[in-house]
């Protein structure tokens, strides 16, 4: 039973890391201005579990930065917090 719970914890961390690591399938559209926080940037990211399907996300530069920071916080929190299964949580 402990092995299944560990796999669940590792799966959560792997999914969170997948959003941070640059992948070969990610296409990014950028223009000349790299400082404009309101600039719209579109990226195509692969859908987990599929080799063919990609989903296009269009966010402003500041929204991408917020998403990256949020993902980083989730990863750091999961690395610092031990996985302790309880009745209400399986980690």
ABEGO torsion letter per residue (X at the ends): XAAAAAAAAAAAAAAAAAAABBBAABBBBBBABAABAABBBBBBBBBBGBAABBBBBBBBAAAAAAAAAAAAAAAAAAAABBBBBBAABAX
